[in-house]
Amino acid sequence: MTPMNLERAYMMLGALYSLLLILGVIALMVGGGSAMVVIQVAVGALAVAGLWGYALNKGVMNPRIWRPLAMFLAAGAIIQALLLLTTSPSHAQITQLLIGIVFSALLISILYQYGDRDQDLWATSEEIQDGEQLEAMLSRHGELTVNKQVYGLEATVHVARDGDQYRAHVVRERDGNREEFEERFACPSTLAFFMDKYTCITVDDVREAYADATA
């Protein structure tokens, strides 16, 4: 399926889930409902917001929300499957449970992917620009290593390409305490975010360190 057709499919899926949500809200307003029904509608509204964010390739709220929500929906689907297998539901109930499982499975898959922070859709314009600069410098130099000390913190970051990923090896020292860790990213914008958040080294520091090599 081409990207355009895939995007259209996600848009249609978003429209379908939005219609189901609207019908659920109307049914709730007309017939009333328990607190559980209200919670289900609220969760459905949140899930639809995430689905539209994924379909439109836009970041909605925070990426940390969506994978826990996907796990919550997965737990609900498992409960529905257990009810289907361990009870004796009527034909109407079987249909309802199967529809619930199928629709939940689609949302679970989409929201889990949507919750991956390592995507440009969660990056700011500055992070995307910084990521492009890092990628350009890596293309020229192969790997980048920068050391910096500020406010009692010393950090060393070594960045390199590893296949289709970007690998960042970090060493941090403060008050004699040393820690060392490594992370891998698919998007250079996420690498730029990681450096800014977890070290005292920015992309500007990297650019300054390699200015003479570039000249």
Secondary structure, DSSP 8 states (H G I E B T S, - for coil): --HHHHHHHHHHHHHHHHHHHHHHHHHHHHH---HHHHHHHHHHHHHHHHHHHHHHT---S-HHHHHHHHHHHHHHHHHHHHHHHHS---HHHHHHHHHHHHHHHHHHHHHHHHT-SSSGGGS-HHHHHHHHHHHHHHHHHSEEEEEEEETTEEEEEEEEEETTEEEEEEEEEETTEEEEEEEEESSHHHHHHHHHHHSS--HHHHHHHTHHHH-
